[in-house]
Amino acid sequence: MDGSQIVLVLQPTTTTDPPMRGEADKLKHKAKNFLRTLGACGAGSATPSHAKRMDAQTKQNLLERRKARSLLKTVVNVGHKFLVLLVRWLSRTIYGEHGKRMPPITNLILMESATSLATKIRTRKLTSVEVTQAFIDRCREVNPLLNCVVDERFEAALKDAERADKLIASGTMTVEQLEREKPFLGVPISTKDCIRVEGLLHTSGIWNRRNIRGDKDARAMELMRRAGAIPFALTNVSECCMWWESVNTIHGRSRNPYDANRIVGGSSGGEGCIQAAAASPFGLGSDIGGSIRMPAFFNGIFGHKPTKFVVSNEGQYPVALSEEQNSFLGIGPMCRYATDLKPMLRIIADENAPKLRLDEPVDLKQVKFFYQINDGGAHLVSPVDLDIRDAMEKVMAHFRATVKAEVKKVYLDKLRKSAPMWLANMKTPSKVGFDSQLANLEGAINPWLELAKWPLRMSNHTLIGILTALTERGGVKYGSAEYHHYVQQKQELVSEFRDMLGENGVFIYPTHPTVAPYHNEPLIRALNFSYTAIINVLGLPATAVPLGLGREGLPVGLQVVAGVNQDRLCLAVACELERAFGGWVAPEVKA
C-alpha cells in the first residue's frame, strides 16, 4: 500500500464527531511519519540506527551540492570579471582613450533652466521665438556627432512660439495668470521616441514601427503642452525600450556628450544626451527598470521616476502587460536643473498632484538619511566605482555636518537579489512575448532565424533584442514556486523600506555601479541595471542626482529614494545637492 492509499483510508469524513476526528488525525500523522521513515531508510529496514546513518548521508550530500554550487558561482564570477577586463581593454584599443566631444556652448540662452526661460518669456525679457530658435540651432549643431534627435517639428515649433509671443504681447492674460495657468509658456520641450507626440515618429526603436507616427499626444505631453510647453524634438531609444544602451536599427546609436565612445544609457538615452548637450531645456522620459535614472546618471543631469501610478502611462509603446508591470512603469521629468523637477512633476501628475503635497515645505534637518554603498555583492553585477563611493561619502558628510541631519548607514541584504527579483516580478500570464513586441504585435519574429541573419547584417533587429527574445521565455516561470518566492521577497523588501523610511526618510543609493561604459559593453555587464530596477519593483519615487565628473571626465551621481507619495523629499534633497555640489557640468570641448 502506498502513501496516498494510507491517507485515503484514514481521511475523516465530515460526519465524524470531534473526538473521532482527533483520533483519525493522530493515526494519519503516525502513518505519514511511518512513510517518511520508509523513504529515508529504504524498503529493507526502518531501524533508528539505519535511519540516522541515511540522514547523515543525506545531509552530507546536500552539503556537497551546496559547495559545488558555491564553487561554480565563484568560477563564473571570476570568469565574468576577467571577461569584463578583457572587453574593456579591447574597447579602449578599438575606440581609443577618449572620443570626440560636442561643440562648445556659445549662446547663453542654452544655459538657462526651463523655469528661468519661462519667466523671461512671459515678462518679455526674451521671446519664445528666439529661445526656440536657439535650441533648434543647438540640435542641428550637436546631432551629427551625438545622434540623439531622431525626429523634429522645428518649423511647427517656431509657429507655436510666434503664437505664444502674440498671446503675451496681447495683454489678455496678466503675468500672474500666465505663471499660474501656463507656467512653461513658450519653452521648447523634447521627449523620447516611445512617448507619443502628434505628427512625430512613434517607433520605440522597433523596425516594424519605423513608419508609424503619433495621431495625438500622450497624456503627459498633452498636459505639458497645455502648460504652454512646445514639443520640438524626438529623441533616440533602445530597441523596444528594453535595454540600457540607446541603439536600434532604425536610428542607429546615440553617443555621450562627455565622450562619444561611451553610451548614453537607455531607454531614455537620447533624452539624457540632448539635455546634457544643452540642446533642449527639459524633457519627458519613462522608466520601468531605470530608463530615466540611468541615462540621467550617464549624462550628468537630473531625472525623476515618480511614485507608482501617479503619472499616466497613456500614449506609450510598448504598453505594460499587467497591473504589476504598470506599477513599475512611470513617465517623469528629465532636466539639467533641479529647480525644473517640481513644476514639471506637478503638471504631469495632474489630478494626482495633491497626493504628493509638492508645495509642502521640506525641512532637511527633520529628514532621516539612510544610505548603502553597494548591493552587497550581487552575482554578475560590477563593483561600485571608487569615484561613486567617494561622492556618496562626501554627500553623507555634507548632510551630517551642514544640515545636521540624522544619517545612518544600513545594509539591506535583499538588495543582493535585485536583478532576479525584478526579472521574476516582470513575468506575466500574458502569452505576448518579446518576439511579438518586436513584430509590433503582428505575429512574432523568429529569433533563431534573426540570430543567423545578424552576423550577415541581414536582420532588422539588434543583437540584444534577438538575445532577449531567445531568453525571455526562460528563467522563472509565472506562477511557479520560484516566482512566488521572489514575489514574497519583494513584499518583504517593501515592508523593510516602509518601516525604514516612514514619511520623513530618504535612502541614498548608487544609480549605477559604474560610470558610462564603452559602446556594447553593457552586453557583458547586463545585470548592472539592477541598482535602479529594484526601486521600480518597490514602486517608490527616486531622483537621479549628478555630482560632477569623476577621474575619467565622466559624470558621477547617486539616486535619492523616498516612501510612496513622498516625491517632494527626493526633490528637496536633489535641490540641496545641486546647491552644494554644482549639479550639471557642461561637457568640455575636445577635438
C-alpha positions in Angstrom: 0.0 0.0 0.0 1.5 3.4 -1.0 1.2 6.6 0.9 -1.8 8.0 -1.0 -3.8 4.9 -0.1 -3.0 5.2 3.6 -4.1 8.8 3.7 -7.2 7.9 1.8 -8.2 5.2 4.4 -7.5 7.4 7.3 -9.2 10.6 5.9 -12.0 11.6 8.4 -15.4 12.3 6.9 -17.5 15.4 7.6 -19.9 13.4 9.7 -17.2 12.3 12.3 -17.7 13.8 15.7 -14.8 15.9 17.2 -13.2 13.1 19.3 -13.2 10.7 16.3 -11.7 13.4 14.1 -8.8 13.9 16.6 -8.1 10.1 16.7 -8.1 10.0 12.9 -5.7 12.9 12.7 -3.3 11.1 15.1 -3.4 8.0 13.0 -2.9 10.0 9.8 0.1 11.7 11.4 1.6 8.4 12.5 1.1 7.0 9.0 2.9 9.9 7.4 5.8 9.5 9.9 6.0 5.8 9.0 6.1 6.6 5.3 8.9 9.2 5.9 10.9 6.6 7.7 10.4 4.1 4.9 11.5 6.8 2.4 14.6 7.7 4.4 15.7 4.1 5.3 14.7 2.2 2.2 12.3 -0.8 1.9 14.6 -3.2 3.7 15.0 -1.7 7.2 13.5 1.0 9.3 15.8 0.7 12.3 16.7 4.0 14.0 20.4 3.5 13.5 20.0 2.9 9.8 17.8 6.0 9.6 20.4 8.1 11.4 23.1 6.9 9.0 20.9 7.7 6.0 20.0 11.1 7.4 23.7 11.9 7.9 24.4 10.8 4.3 21.6 13.0 3.0 23.0 16.0 4.9 26.5 15.3 3.6 25.2 15.0 0.0 23.3 18.3 0.4 26.4 20.0 1.9 28.5 18.7 -1.1 25.9 20.0 -3.6 25.9 23.4 -1.9 29.7 23.5 -2.0 29.7 22.6 -5.7 27.2 25.3 -6.5 29.2 27.8 -4.5 32.4 26.8 -6.3 30.6 27.1 -9.7 29.3 30.5 -8.8 32.8 31.6 -7.8 34.3 30.3 -11.0 31.6 32.1 -13.0 32.1 35.3 -11.1 35.9 35.2 -11.6 35.4 34.3 -15.3 33.0 37.2 -15.7 35.4 39.7 -14.1 38.1 38.5 -16.5 35.7 38.9 -19.4 34.9 42.5 -18.2 38.6 43.4 -18.1 39.2 41.9 -21.5 36.3 43.7 -23.1 37.4 47.0 -21.5 40.9 46.5 -22.9 39.5 45.7 -26.3 37.2 48.7 -26.2 40.0 51.1 -25.4 42.1 49.6 -28.1 39.3 49.9 -30.7 37.8 53.3 -29.7 40.8 55.0 -28.1 41.1 56.6 -24.7 38.6 59.4 -25.5 36.2 60.1 -28.3 35.1 63.4 -29.7 33.1 65.7 -27.5 30.5 68.2 -28.6 30.9 71.7 -29.8 31.1 74.5 -27.1 28.0 76.3 -25.9 28.2 79.8 -27.2 24.6 81.1 -26.8 23.8 81.9 -23.1 20.1 81.2 -23.6 21.1 77.5 -23.7 22.5 77.8 -20.1 19.1 78.7 -18.6 16.8 76.4 -16.8 13.3 75.9 -18.3 11.8 77.7 -15.3 14.0 80.7 -15.8 13.3 80.8 -19.6 9.5 80.7 -18.9 9.8 83.6 -16.5 11.9 85.7 -19.0 9.5 84.8 -21.9 6.3 85.9 -20.0 8.0 89.0 -18.7 9.1 89.8 -22.3 12.8 89.7 -21.5 13.2 87.0 -24.1 10.8 85.9 -26.9 9.7 82.4 -27.3 10.9 82.5 -30.9 14.5 83.4 -30.1 14.5 80.7 -27.3 13.1 78.0 -29.6 15.4 79.0 -32.4 18.4 78.8 -30.1 17.7 75.2 -29.1 16.9 74.3 -32.7 20.3 75.6 -33.8 22.0 73.7 -31.0 20.2 70.5 -32.1 21.5 70.9 -35.6 25.0 71.7 -34.3 25.4 68.6 -32.0 23.3 66.0 -33.6 25.7 65.0 -36.3 28.1 63.8 -33.6 25.7 62.6 -30.9 22.7 61.2 -32.9 20.3 61.9 -30.1 17.5 63.6 -32.2 15.5 61.2 -34.4 12.6 63.4 -35.5 11.7 67.0 -35.2 9.0 69.6 -35.8 11.2 72.7 -35.9 9.1 74.8 -38.3 5.9 74.0 -36.5 7.5 74.7 -33.1 8.6 78.2 -34.4 5.0 78.9 -35.4 3.8 77.8 -31.9 6.5 80.1 -30.5 5.1 83.0 -32.5 1.6 82.4 -31.1 3.0 82.3 -27.6 4.7 85.7 -28.1 1.5 87.1 -29.6 -0.5 85.9 -26.6 1.9 87.6 -24.2 2.0 90.8 -26.2 -1.8 91.0 -26.3 -2.1 91.5 -22.6 -5.2 89.4 -22.4 -3.6 87.4 -19.6 -1.5 89.0 -16.8 1.9 87.8 -15.9 0.5 86.2 -12.8 -2.2 84.4 -14.8 0.3 83.1 -17.2 2.5 81.8 -14.4 -0.4 80.1 -12.8 -2.2 78.7 -15.9 0.7 78.3 -18.4 3.8 78.1 -16.3 6.0 76.9 -19.3 4.5 79.1 -22.0 6.9 79.3 -25.0 9.5 76.9 -23.7 10.5 74.1 -26.1 10.4 70.5 -24.8 11.7 67.2 -26.1 10.8 63.6 -25.4 11.8 60.1 -26.2 10.6 58.0 -29.2 8.1 55.9 -27.3 6.0 58.7 -25.8 3.5 59.7 -28.5 3.7 63.2 -29.9 1.2 64.2 -32.6 2.8 64.1 -36.0 6.1 62.7 -34.9 7.5 59.2 -35.2 6.3 56.7 -32.6 8.7 53.8 -33.3 10.1 52.8 -29.9 13.1 51.7 -31.9 11.2 48.8 -33.5 11.8 48.2 -37.2 8.2 47.2 -37.8 7.0 50.6 -36.4 9.5 52.7 -38.5 6.7 54.4 -40.4 4.2 54.9 -37.5 3.5 58.4 -36.4 1.6 59.7 -33.4 -2.0 60.6 -34.1 -2.2 62.6 -30.8 -0.1 63.5 -27.8 0.4 61.1 -25.0 -1.4 62.2 -21.8 1.8 63.6 -20.2 2.8 65.5 -23.3 -0.7 66.8 -23.6 -0.5 68.2 -20.1 2.9 69.8 -20.8 1.5 71.4 -24.0 -1.5 72.7 -22.1 1.0 74.3 -19.7 2.5 76.2 -22.6 5.5 74.0 -23.5 6.3 73.5 -27.2 7.2 70.0 -28.4 10.1 70.4 -30.9 12.3 67.3 -30.9 12.1 63.5 -30.5 15.0 61.5 -29.1 16.5 58.1 -29.5 15.8 54.9 -27.5 16.9 51.3 -27.3 15.0 48.7 -29.3 11.6 48.2 -27.8 12.8 50.4 -24.9 14.1 47.3 -23.1 17.9 47.8 -22.9 20.2 50.3 -21.3 22.1 51.4 -24.4 20.2 53.5 -26.9 20.8 51.8 -30.2 18.3 50.4 -32.8 18.3 49.5 -36.5 16.1 52.5 -37.5 18.0 55.4 -36.0 21.4 53.9 -35.0 23.4 54.6 -31.9 23.5 57.7 -29.6 26.8 58.9 -28.2 27.7 60.5 -24.9 28.4 64.3 -24.9 31.3 63.8 -22.5 32.9 61.1 -24.6 31.4 59.9 -27.8 32.9 56.5 -27.3 30.6 56.0 -24.3 27.0 55.1 -24.0 24.1 57.4 -23.2 22.1 54.8 -21.3 18.6 53.6 -22.1 15.9 53.6 -22.8 15.6 57.4 -22.4 19.2 57.7 -23.6 18.7 60.2 -26.4 16.8 62.3 -23.9 19.6 62.3 -21.4 22.0 63.1 -24.2 20.1 66.1 -25.6 19.7 67.6 -22.1 23.4 67.2 -21.3 24.4 68.8 -24.6 22.2 71.8 -23.8 20.2 71.2 -26.9 16.8 71.1 -25.0 15.8 72.9 -21.8 13.8 69.9 -20.4 12.1 66.7 -21.5 10.0 63.7 -20.6 11.4 60.2 -20.1 9.9 56.9 -19.0 11.3 54.3 -16.6 10.4 50.6 -16.0 13.8 49.4 -14.8 15.9 52.6 -14.6 15.2 54.1 -18.1 15.1 57.7 -16.7 17.7 57.4 -14.0 20.5 55.5 -15.8 20.6 58.0 -18.8 20.3 60.9 -16.3 23.3 59.4 -14.4 25.4 58.7 -17.5 24.8 62.1 -18.9 25.1 64.1 -15.7 21.6 65.5 -15.4 18.6 65.2 -13.1 15.8 62.6 -13.7 12.9 61.6 -11.5 10.9 58.4 -11.5 7.6 59.2 -9.7 5.7 57.1 -7.2 3.8 54.3 -9.0 0.5 55.2 -10.6 1.0 59.0 -10.1 1.6 59.9 -13.7 -0.5 58.5 -16.6 1.3 56.0 -18.8 -1.3 56.5 -21.6 0.4 57.0 -25.0 3.5 54.9 -24.6 4.6 51.9 -26.6 5.3 49.2 -25.6 2.4 49.0 -23.1 2.6 47.3 -19.8 1.1 43.7 -20.0 -0.1 43.5 -16.4 -1.0 45.7 -13.5 2.3 44.8 -11.9 4.3 45.9 -14.9 2.2 49.1 -15.0 3.2 49.8 -11.4 6.9 49.6 -12.4 6.5 51.9 -15.4 6.4 55.7 -14.9 6.8 58.8 -17.0 8.9 61.5 -15.4 10.9 64.7 -15.9 14.5 64.9 -17.2 16.4 68.2 -17.0 19.7 69.9 -16.2 18.5 71.9 -13.3 16.8 70.5 -10.1 14.5 73.6 -10.0 12.6 72.3 -13.0 11.7 68.9 -11.5 8.9 70.0 -9.1 6.9 72.2 -11.6 7.1 69.5 -14.2 6.0 66.8 -11.9 3.1 68.9 -10.7 1.9 69.3 -14.2 2.2 65.7 -15.4 0.8 64.3 -12.1 -2.4 66.2 -12.9 -5.2 65.1 -10.6 -2.8 63.0 -8.5 -0.6 66.0 -7.7 -2.4 66.7 -4.4 -1.3 63.3 -3.1 2.3 64.4 -3.4 2.0 67.6 -1.4 4.6 69.2 -3.5 4.1 72.7 -2.1 4.6 71.4 1.5 8.0 72.8 2.8 10.7 70.2 3.5 13.0 70.8 6.5 16.1 68.7 5.7 17.0 68.8 9.4 13.9 66.7 10.1 14.7 64.2 7.3 16.3 60.9 8.2 19.0 59.8 5.8 19.8 56.2 5.2 22.4 55.0 2.8 24.0 51.9 1.4 27.2 52.0 -0.7 26.5 48.9 -2.8 24.1 46.0 -3.2 26.1 43.6 -1.0 27.9 41.8 -3.8 25.2 40.5 -6.2 26.1 37.8 -8.7 27.5 39.1 -12.0 27.0 42.8 -11.0 30.0 45.1 -11.2 31.5 46.5 -8.0 30.7 50.2 -7.4 33.4 52.6 -8.8 35.6 54.3 -6.3 34.5 57.7 -7.7 30.9 56.9 -7.0 31.7 55.6 -3.5 33.7 58.7 -2.7 31.0 61.0 -4.0 28.4 59.2 -1.8 30.5 59.6 1.3 31.0 63.3 0.6 27.2 63.7 0.3 26.6 61.9 3.6 29.3 64.0 5.3 27.6 67.1 4.0 24.3 66.2 5.5 25.9 65.3 8.8 28.0 68.5 9.0 25.9 71.1 7.2 22.3 70.1 7.6 22.9 68.4 10.9 20.6 65.6 9.8 20.3 62.1 11.1 22.4 59.9 8.9 22.6 56.1 9.2 24.5 53.6 7.1 22.4 50.5 6.6 22.7 47.1 4.9 19.6 45.6 3.3 20.6 42.1 2.3 17.7 41.5 -0.1 19.2 44.1 -2.5 21.7 41.4 -3.5 18.7 39.7 -5.3 17.6 42.9 -7.1 18.0 41.5 -10.6 16.2 38.2 -10.1 13.5 39.9 -8.1 12.9 42.4 -11.0 13.0 39.7 -13.6 10.6 37.4 -11.7 8.1 40.2 -10.9 8.1 41.3 -14.5 6.7 38.0 -15.6 3.0 38.0 -16.6 0.4 35.4 -17.5 0.2 37.0 -21.0 1.3 35.0 -23.9 2.7 38.1 -25.6 6.4 37.7 -25.6 9.3 39.9 -26.6 9.3 38.2 -30.0 5.8 39.5 -30.5 6.7 43.0 -29.3 9.5 43.2 -31.9 6.9 42.3 -34.6 4.7 45.2 -33.4 2.2 42.6 -32.1 1.6 41.5 -35.7 2.7 37.9 -35.3 6.2 37.2 -33.9 9.7 37.2 -35.2 11.7 34.0 -35.4 14.7 34.8 -33.1 16.8 31.9 -34.2 16.5 32.9 -37.8 17.2 36.5 -36.9 20.3 35.4 -34.9 21.6 33.5 -38.0 21.0 36.7 -40.2 22.5 39.1 -37.7 26.3 38.5 -38.5 25.5 38.9 -42.1 23.8 42.3 -41.4 20.6 41.0 -42.8 18.5 41.3 -39.6 16.3 44.2 -38.8 17.0 43.8 -35.1 19.8 44.4 -32.7 21.8 41.6 -31.2 20.5 42.3 -27.7 16.9 42.4 -29.0 17.3 39.0 -30.6 19.0 37.5 -27.5 16.2 38.9 -25.3 13.6 37.3 -27.5 15.5 34.0 -27.2 15.9 34.1 -23.4 12.8 36.0 -22.3 10.6 32.9 -22.0 13.2 31.1 -20.0 14.1 31.7 -16.3 11.5 31.9 -13.7 8.0 30.8 -14.9 5.0 32.9 -14.0 3.1 31.2 -11.1 5.9 28.7 -10.3 7.2 28.2 -6.7 10.3 30.3 -7.6 8.1 33.1 -8.9 6.1 33.1 -5.7 9.3 33.1 -3.7 10.5 36.3 -5.4 7.1 37.9 -5.1 7.3 37.2 -1.4 10.8 38.6 -1.3 9.5 41.7 -2.9 6.7 42.1 -0.4 9.2 41.7 2.5 11.5 44.3 1.0 8.6 46.7 0.5 7.9 46.3 4.2 11.5 46.9 5.1 11.6 50.1 3.1 8.3 51.3 4.5 9.4 50.7 8.1 12.8 52.3 7.4 11.6 55.4 5.5 8.3 56.2 7.0 7.1 59.7 5.9 10.3 61.6 6.5 13.1 59.3 5.4 15.2 59.0 2.2 17.5 56.3 1.0 20.7 57.2 -0.8 22.0 54.5 -3.2 24.1 54.3 -6.3 22.2 54.9 -9.5 24.6 52.5 -11.3 27.8 50.8 -10.2 30.0 52.3 -12.9 30.3 55.5 -15.0 29.2 55.3 -18.6 30.8 52.2 -20.2 32.0 52.0 -23.8 29.5 51.1 -26.6 28.5 47.5 -26.5 30.0 46.9 -23.0 26.5 46.5 -21.5 26.3 43.1 -23.2 28.7 41.7 -20.7 27.6 43.9 -17.8 23.9 43.1 -18.4 22.8 42.9 -14.7 24.2 46.3 -13.7 20.8 47.8 -14.3 19.6 46.1 -11.0 20.6 49.2 -8.9 17.7 51.1 -10.5 15.4 48.2 -11.3 14.8 47.2 -7.7 13.3 50.7 -7.0 10.7 50.1 -9.7 9.8 46.8 -8.1 9.1 48.6 -4.9 7.0 51.3 -6.6 8.9 54.1 -4.8 9.9 57.6 -6.2 13.6 58.1 -7.0 15.6 61.0 -8.3 19.0 60.7 -10.1 21.2 63.5 -9.0 24.5 64.5 -10.7 27.6 65.1 -8.5 30.1 66.4 -11.0 32.7 64.5 -13.0 34.9 61.6 -12.0 38.5 60.7 -12.8 37.7 59.7 -16.4 35.9 63.0 -17.1 32.5 61.3 -17.0 29.5 62.1 -14.8 29.0 60.5 -11.4 26.0 60.7 -9.1 23.5 58.9 -7.0 19.8 58.3 -6.6 17.6 59.5 -3.8 14.7 57.2 -2.9 11.7 58.1 -0.6 8.5 56.5 0.5 5.3 56.2 -1.5 4.0 59.7 -2.5 6.9 61.3 -0.7 8.4 62.6 -4.0 8.9 66.0 -2.5 11.6 64.7 -0.3 13.6 63.4 -3.3 13.2 66.7 -5.0 14.2 68.7 -1.9 17.4 66.6 -1.4 18.2 67.0 -5.2 18.0 70.8 -4.9 20.2 70.8 -1.8 22.8 68.6 -3.5 22.7 70.8 -6.6 23.4 73.8 -4.4 26.2 72.0 -2.5 27.9 70.1 -5.4 27.1 72.1 -8.5 24.7 69.8 -10.4 25.1 69.5 -14.2 28.5 70.4 -15.6 28.8 71.4 -19.2 30.8 68.9 -21.2 34.3 70.0 -22.1 35.3 70.6 -25.7 37.7 68.2 -27.3 38.7 67.8 -30.9 
